[in-house]
Amino acid sequence: MKKIIGILLAMCLLFALAVPAFAAGDKTLKIWVPDATKSFTEEQVAKFMEANPEYADYAVTVEAVGEGDAASNVLTDLEAGADIFNFAQDQLARLVAAGALIELSDENAAIVAEENDAGSVAAATMGDLVYAYPLTSDNGYFLYYDKSVISDPSTLEGVVAACEAAGKGFYMEINSGWYQPAFFFGAGCTLTYDTDDTGAFKACNIDYASDAGVAALKAMIALAKSPAFHNGSSIGNATNVAAIVDGTWDSSAAKELFGENYACAKLPTVEINGTPVQMSGFGGFKLLGVKPQTEDEKLDLCDKLALFLSSGEAQLARFKAAGWGPSNLAAKADEAVQADAALAALGEQLAFDIPQGQYPGDYWSLATALGDSVIAGEFDSLDDAGLLAQLQTFQDTCIGYAK
């Protein structure tokens, strides 16, 4: 009997030695980033782990999941979702409402606020709480153009006229809730939503149904009537193009298409009631979020690693590796970042934009319908009163999304 007990004890000891040290608790950590930064992130994680040997018993894996899909995947299965993940700032409200993000500690929130530009900090904030780490300030739009066709990109009317004269196309996606506000915000209109700390929409601030809104809508109609106009925002899908309102994500394609005539500028001015006003729009941001954890040690690791991956040093390295535009103030001031033509144009434009806050999903469909009506010529015969009525319906519907 003693021999049997001894054998069993020996087997138990061997089994215990064979089980990884993290079996007693969750010592695995999963990170989701877009494919373009997967290798970069793996290198940064290795650098962090080498500098923090106290976490050597954690197994950290990096998986390629785009920021456009990460939020939906996390919300579909929170338990199986990544512990740290990239996402676009317009997903913040959904993630907070679902309990998929943990707010930053006071210490980390203070670091984020001090080291990043105001727009990215606002994008990471819900109510009075900071829920994410800013990664970029590069999600906005500006003008790419062929400088052999367009000598002066300062006015929309001049840009379109140059395109018409050359038989070239001007591209802008006016049936998009992302690009369309360039006209309305430029005219001085407002369209934002207030949310509570849970991410629920509680109020809509909008004044599209106004003289300024009518003037903005008339400017959109005038653009859509131009023979040079094409509704679109992807330079990869554009043909015979001389100018396009697009973002930094298409800078490589724009350089290849325009070659030595490649040029960038902030959005032009547009005439509103005979007066040129600067076109505006949304400034967008990429964020890094941390999922709530059940173990304090793992949460501590997640927070430290997320802070490291979003630091100025990491943001500058990410710019050099993948072209992402930093939100960190020190990284933005780097000579290489300042010398990037697309980022310089975007940086100039962002001074006239508003940070994209949280918008109901139905808003985007509503904005598409408004733009589709403009493109189809459905408003061409309407006078100011008729256009105002259309905008009143749009405005009332937007307000209804927050009730």
matplotlib code that plots the C-alpha trace (Angstrom):
import matplotlib.pyplot as plt

x = [0.0, 2.8, 4.4, 1.2, 0.9, 4.5, 3.9, 0.8, 2.7, 5.5, 3.0, 1.3, 4.7, 5.6, 2.2, 2.6, 6.1, 4.7, 1.9, 2.9, 3.3, 0.3, -2.1, -3.2, -4.3, -4.8, -1.3, -2.1, -2.6, -4.1, -3.6, -5.5, -4.0, -4.5, -2.4, -0.2, 1.2, 1.2, 4.9, 5.7, 3.5, 5.2, 8.6, 7.3, 5.8, 9.1, 10.9, 8.4, 8.7, 12.5, 12.4, 9.7, 11.0, 8.4, 5.9, 8.0, 5.5, 2.9, 2.4, 1.5, 0.2, -0.5, -3.3, -4.2, -7.7, -8.5, -9.8, -13.0, -13.7, -12.2, -15.1, -17.7, -15.7, -15.3, -19.0, -19.9, -17.9, -16.4, -14.8, -13.0, -12.1, -8.6, -7.4, -5.9, -7.2, -7.1, -10.4, -11.7, -12.9, -16.5, -16.8, -16.2, -19.8, -20.8, -17.8, -18.4, -22.1, -21.3, -18.8, -16.0, -13.6, -12.1, -11.5, -7.9, -6.4, -6.1, -2.3, -2.5, -5.4, -3.2, -0.3, -2.6, -4.0, -0.6, 1.2, -1.4, -3.3, -6.6, -8.6, -7.3, -7.9, -11.5, -12.0, -10.9, -13.1, -16.7, -18.4, -15.6, -13.7, -10.9, -11.5, -8.7, -5.1, -4.7, -2.6, -3.1, -4.4, -4.5, -8.0, -9.4, -9.6, -8.0, -7.3, -4.9, -4.4, -2.5, -0.4, 0.0, -3.8, -4.5, -2.2, -4.2, -6.0, -7.4, -11.0, -13.5, -14.8, -11.3, -10.4, -13.6, -13.1, -9.6, -10.8, -13.6, -11.1, -8.8, -11.6, -10.5, -12.5, -13.1, -14.0, -15.8, -18.2, -21.0, -23.5, -21.4, -22.0, -18.2, -17.4, -20.8, -20.3, -17.4, -20.1, -22.4, -19.7, -17.9, -21.1, -21.1, -23.7, -23.5, -24.3, -23.1, -24.5, -24.2, -23.8, -23.7, -21.0, -22.6, -22.5, -26.2, -27.3, -29.1, -29.2, -28.6, -27.2, -28.1, -29.0, -29.0, -32.5, -31.3, -30.2, -26.6, -27.8, -29.7, -26.6, -24.5, -27.0, -27.0, -23.2, -23.5, -26.1, -23.8, -20.9, -23.0, -24.1, -20.5, -19.5, -16.2, -17.9, -17.7, -19.1, -16.2, -13.4, -11.0, -8.2, -7.8, -11.3, -10.9, -10.3, -9.1, -8.8, -7.2, -8.4, -9.9, -11.0, -9.4, -7.3, -3.7, -4.6, -4.5, -1.2, 0.8, -1.8, -2.0, 1.8, 1.8, -1.0, 0.1, 3.8, 5.9, 2.7, 1.6, 0.4, -1.7, -3.5, -6.1, -9.6, -10.4, -12.8, -16.4, -18.7, -21.6, -24.0, -21.2, -18.6, -15.8, -15.6, -13.2, -14.6, -14.5, -15.4, -14.4, -11.1, -10.8, -8.4, -7.3, -7.4, -6.1, -8.5, -8.1, -10.8, -11.9, -9.9, -10.7, -7.1, -5.3, -1.8, -3.1, -4.9, -1.7, 0.2, -2.5, -2.4, 1.4, 1.7, -1.1, 0.6, 3.9, 2.4, 0.7, 3.8, 5.5, 8.4, 6.1, 4.0, 7.1, 8.4, 4.9, 4.9, 8.3, 7.2, 3.6, 3.0, 0.5, 0.3, 1.0, -1.3, 1.6, 2.7, 6.5, 6.1, 4.1, 6.9, 9.5, 11.1, 10.2, 6.5, 6.5, 8.0, 5.3, 3.1, -0.1, 0.2, 1.1, -2.0, -4.2, -2.6, -3.5, -7.0, -7.6, -7.3, -10.6, -12.3, -14.1, -13.2, -15.6, -17.7, -20.2, -23.1, -26.0, -25.7, -28.9, -27.2, -24.9, -27.8, -29.7, -26.7, -26.3, -30.0, -29.5, -26.5, -28.2, -31.0, -28.6, -26.7, -30.0, -31.0, -34.1, -33.6, -32.6, -36.1, -36.6, -36.4, -34.9, -38.2, -38.3, -34.6, -35.3, -38.2, -35.9, -33.3, -36.0, -37.0, -33.3, -32.8, -35.9, -34.9, -31.4, -32.9, -35.2, -32.2, -31.4, -34.8]
y = [0.0, 2.4, 1.6, 2.5, 5.7, 6.6, 6.0, 8.2, 10.9, 10.8, 10.9, 14.0, 15.7, 14.9, 16.2, 19.4, 20.0, 19.4, 22.0, 25.6, 28.1, 30.1, 27.2, 28.4, 31.7, 33.3, 34.2, 34.7, 38.0, 38.7, 41.9, 42.8, 45.3, 45.8, 43.6, 46.5, 46.9, 43.3, 42.7, 46.2, 45.5, 42.1, 43.8, 46.5, 43.8, 41.9, 45.1, 45.7, 42.2, 42.3, 45.5, 44.1, 40.6, 40.5, 39.5, 36.8, 34.1, 35.7, 34.5, 37.5, 37.0, 39.6, 38.9, 40.8, 42.3, 45.6, 48.5, 48.5, 44.9, 44.7, 46.5, 44.3, 41.1, 42.1, 42.9, 39.6, 37.6, 39.7, 36.7, 35.5, 39.0, 40.5, 41.9, 45.0, 46.1, 48.9, 50.5, 53.7, 56.4, 56.2, 52.8, 54.2, 54.6, 51.1, 49.6, 51.5, 50.8, 47.1, 47.1, 46.2, 48.8, 49.6, 53.3, 54.4, 54.9, 58.5, 58.3, 57.0, 59.4, 62.3, 61.0, 60.7, 64.2, 65.8, 64.0, 63.9, 66.5, 67.7, 66.1, 62.6, 62.9, 64.1, 61.1, 58.7, 60.3, 59.5, 61.8, 62.6, 59.3, 58.4, 54.9, 54.5, 55.3, 57.6, 56.1, 58.5, 61.9, 60.9, 60.0, 62.9, 64.2, 66.8, 67.5, 65.4, 67.1, 67.1, 70.3, 70.2, 70.8, 72.8, 75.7, 77.1, 74.7, 77.3, 77.5, 74.8, 76.8, 77.3, 73.6, 72.5, 75.0, 73.8, 70.2, 71.1, 73.0, 70.0, 67.5, 65.9, 64.6, 66.1, 63.4, 63.9, 61.5, 63.8, 61.0, 60.1, 61.3, 61.4, 63.8, 65.6, 67.8, 69.6, 71.9, 72.2, 72.6, 75.1, 77.1, 77.2, 74.5, 72.0, 68.3, 66.5, 64.1, 64.1, 60.8, 59.7, 57.7, 54.5, 55.6, 56.1, 59.1, 61.7, 64.8, 65.9, 69.4, 70.3, 73.4, 72.3, 73.6, 77.2, 79.8, 78.5, 74.9, 75.9, 77.7, 74.7, 72.4, 74.8, 74.6, 70.8, 70.9, 73.3, 70.9, 67.9, 69.7, 70.1, 67.8, 67.3, 65.9, 62.3, 60.9, 58.9, 59.1, 56.3, 57.2, 53.6, 53.6, 57.0, 57.5, 60.5, 62.4, 65.7, 66.2, 64.1, 64.6, 61.6, 60.6, 59.6, 55.9, 56.6, 58.6, 55.8, 55.4, 59.1, 59.4, 56.6, 58.1, 61.7, 61.0, 64.2, 66.2, 64.8, 67.5, 67.9, 70.8, 71.4, 71.5, 74.6, 77.3, 77.2, 80.1, 80.3, 83.1, 84.7, 84.6, 82.1, 80.0, 77.3, 73.7, 71.8, 68.2, 65.5, 64.7, 61.0, 59.0, 55.4, 54.3, 51.4, 49.9, 47.5, 44.9, 44.5, 41.9, 39.6, 39.5, 42.6, 41.5, 40.9, 44.3, 45.9, 44.3, 45.4, 49.0, 49.2, 47.6, 49.7, 52.9, 51.7, 50.9, 54.3, 56.3, 59.0, 56.7, 53.9, 56.3, 57.8, 54.3, 53.3, 56.3, 55.2, 51.6, 52.1, 55.8, 56.3, 59.9, 60.4, 62.0, 62.4, 66.0, 65.2, 62.7, 65.1, 67.6, 65.2, 66.4, 63.3, 63.7, 67.3, 66.6, 64.2, 66.1, 64.2, 64.5, 68.2, 68.9, 66.9, 68.7, 72.0, 70.9, 69.5, 73.0, 73.7, 70.4, 69.0, 65.7, 63.0, 62.1, 59.4, 59.2, 56.7, 54.1, 55.5, 58.9, 57.5, 56.0, 59.3, 61.3, 58.9, 59.4, 63.2, 63.0, 60.6, 63.0, 65.8, 63.6, 62.5, 66.1, 65.7, 69.1, 71.1, 72.6, 73.5, 77.1, 78.0, 77.2, 73.8, 73.1, 74.3, 71.8, 69.0, 70.0, 70.3, 66.7, 65.7, 67.6, 66.2, 62.7, 63.2, 64.5, 61.5, 59.2, 60.5, 60.1]
z = [0.0, 0.9, -2.5, -4.3, -2.4, -3.1, -6.8, -6.8, -5.0, -7.5, -10.4, -8.9, -8.5, -12.2, -13.3, -11.3, -12.8, -16.3, -16.0, -17.1, -14.3, -15.5, -15.2, -11.8, -13.3, -16.7, -17.8, -21.5, -23.1, -26.6, -28.6, -31.8, -34.3, -38.0, -40.2, -41.3, -37.7, -36.6, -37.0, -35.6, -32.5, -32.0, -31.9, -29.5, -27.2, -27.2, -26.3, -23.4, -22.0, -22.1, -20.0, -17.6, -16.6, -13.8, -16.4, -18.0, -17.2, -19.4, -23.0, -25.2, -28.7, -31.4, -33.9, -37.1, -36.7, -38.2, -36.1, -38.1, -37.1, -33.6, -31.8, -33.4, -32.7, -29.0, -28.6, -30.2, -27.7, -25.0, -23.2, -26.4, -27.5, -27.2, -23.9, -25.7, -29.1, -31.7, -32.6, -34.3, -32.0, -33.3, -31.6, -28.2, -27.1, -28.1, -26.3, -23.1, -23.1, -23.4, -20.6, -23.0, -21.9, -18.5, -17.7, -17.3, -13.9, -12.8, -13.3, -16.8, -17.7, -16.6, -18.8, -21.8, -21.4, -21.0, -23.8, -26.6, -28.6, -27.4, -30.2, -29.5, -25.8, -26.3, -28.7, -25.9, -23.3, -22.4, -19.9, -17.4, -17.8, -20.2, -21.6, -24.2, -25.1, -28.2, -31.0, -33.9, -35.1, -38.7, -39.5, -41.4, -44.9, -47.1, -50.8, -53.0, -56.4, -59.6, -59.5, -63.3, -63.6, -60.4, -59.6, -56.8, -54.5, -52.1, -53.3, -54.2, -57.1, -58.5, -58.1, -59.8, -62.7, -63.3, -63.4, -65.9, -68.1, -68.2, -68.7, -65.4, -62.4, -59.0, -56.4, -53.1, -51.4, -50.5, -49.7, -46.7, -43.1, -42.8, -45.7, -46.0, -42.9, -44.7, -46.2, -43.1, -40.5, -42.8, -43.0, -39.2, -38.6, -35.7, -35.5, -32.4, -29.8, -26.1, -24.3, -20.7, -19.0, -20.3, -23.9, -24.2, -26.5, -24.4, -26.7, -30.3, -30.9, -34.5, -36.4, -40.0, -40.5, -40.7, -43.3, -42.9, -43.5, -46.6, -48.0, -47.3, -49.1, -52.1, -52.3, -52.3, -55.1, -57.1, -56.8, -57.8, -61.0, -62.2, -65.1, -63.3, -60.1, -59.2, -55.9, -54.3, -51.8, -52.8, -55.2, -56.0, -57.6, -59.3, -63.0, -64.9, -61.6, -60.9, -57.4, -54.6, -51.0, -49.3, -46.3, -45.3, -45.8, -49.6, -49.7, -51.3, -54.0, -54.6, -54.9, -57.4, -59.5, -59.6, -59.7, -59.9, -59.9, -56.5, -54.1, -51.0, -49.3, -46.6, -47.8, -49.9, -49.1, -50.5, -51.2, -48.8, -49.6, -51.7, -48.9, -49.0, -45.8, -44.9, -45.4, -42.2, -41.1, -38.7, -37.2, -36.4, -34.3, -33.7, -30.1, -28.0, -25.4, -22.5, -21.8, -18.1, -16.3, -13.4, -12.1, -10.8, -12.0, -15.6, -15.6, -14.4, -17.3, -19.8, -18.6, -18.6, -22.0, -23.6, -22.2, -23.7, -27.1, -27.2, -25.9, -28.0, -28.7, -30.0, -32.0, -33.7, -34.5, -35.8, -38.1, -39.5, -39.9, -41.1, -41.8, -39.0, -37.9, -34.2, -31.7, -29.2, -29.1, -29.1, -31.9, -34.0, -33.7, -35.2, -38.4, -40.3, -39.4, -40.2, -43.6, -44.7, -47.2, -46.5, -42.7, -43.0, -45.1, -42.6, -39.6, -41.2, -41.9, -38.4, -37.0, -38.7, -37.9, -34.9, -33.2, -34.4, -31.3, -31.0, -33.6, -33.8, -36.5, -38.1, -38.6, -41.3, -43.3, -43.0, -44.3, -47.2, -48.2, -48.1, -50.3, -52.7, -53.2, -54.0, -56.5, -58.1, -58.6, -56.4, -54.8, -58.0, -58.4, -54.7, -53.5, -50.2, -48.3, -49.9, -49.0, -45.5, -45.2, -46.3, -43.7, -41.0, -41.6, -41.5, -38.2, -36.5, -37.4, -36.0, -32.7, -32.6, -32.5, -29.0, -27.5]

ax = plt.figure().add_subplot(projection="3d")
ax.plot(x, y, z, "-o")
ax.set_aspect("equal")
plt.show()
